[in-house]
Amino acid sequence: MARLLIHPGEHLADELKALGMSANQLAKELGVPTNRITEIIRGKRGISGDTALRLGRWFGTGPDIWMNLQKNYELRLVAQEIGEALEKIPQHRGKTEMSNDLRL
């Protein structure tokens, strides 16, 4: 059974509702155009790095939670789109290890 896809904008909408705050009010506090917030809430726009930094600062959560919501949404969306093709790709079972070290 496929997992339910929840756009990060739904999480943002829930937070705003709990605070009794409008998208316009949040946009003003973040210093961004109102349409950026409303498009995220409506699922028409993703959360960019810039927006994640601003939301993380405002909510006191840090940006990672917002970027992870976006990343997980995108991965699940693509997995649904290419699911059958993805299943046909064999898994390499060699002895090499990939490094998780992403430092430049």
N, C-alpha and C positions, 0 to 999 in steps of 0.2 A: 504494500500500500504506500502510495506517495505521501511524503510529508506535506503538510499544509504550508504553503508559502506565505510568510508574513513580511510585508515590505517594512523597512525600518521606519517609514513615515507613520505606520500604525502605532508603533511604540511611542514616537514623538507625540502623536495626537493624544494618546492615553495620558502621557505625562502632563500635557497642557490642560487637558480636561480636569485632571486631578487638582491642578493648581488654579483652575478657574481663569485661565489665561488664553488670550486669542493669539493666533498666528501673527497678527499685526504687532501686538505688544512684544512678542518674543523677537520678531525681526528687528524692531527698534532697539531692543536691548542688546542684540547681537551685532547691530550695525550692518545689516544685510537687507536687500530688497525684500519686501513682503512676499512677492511671488516665489522667491526661493523657498521659503518655509511652506507656503501653501502647496506648491508643486511637490515637495517632499511628502507632506501629509497626504496628498491625493495619490501618491504612488507614481507620479509622473516624472520624478527626478530622484536621483540617488543622492546619498550623502557624500559630499566631496571631502577631501582632506581639510580644506579651509573650513567647511561647515562643521566637521567633526571637532576640530580644534575649538571653535567658538562654542559649540554645544557642550563640549567637555568642560570648558572653563565655566560656563554659565551654570550648568547643573552640578559642578564640583565632582564629576565622575572621571575626568580625563578623557581624551579623545578616543582611546582604544575601544571602549565599549561601542561607540557610534560607528567606528570603522569596521569593527567585527560584525555588527548587525548588518551592515551593507555588504561586506564580503560574503558572509554566510548566505544571505539572500541571493546574491548573484551566483554563487556556486550551486545552490540548490536549483535555481532557475535553469542554468545551463545543463545541469545533470538531468533534469527532466526532458530538456530539449534533445540531448544527444545520448540518452540512456542506453538505447540498443547498440549504438555504435561504440559506446564506451565499454560495454560488456564484452564486445568482440575483441578488444585489445588485450593481448596476452600480458600477463604480469611477468616481468623479468625476475628471475630467481637466482641471479648470479651472486658471486661473492663480493662484489664491490659494494661499498656503502656510499650513499650520498651524504654530503656534509650539510648539516642544518645551519652552519655558520654563514650568516649573510653579511658579515662585516666586509666593508670595502677596503 
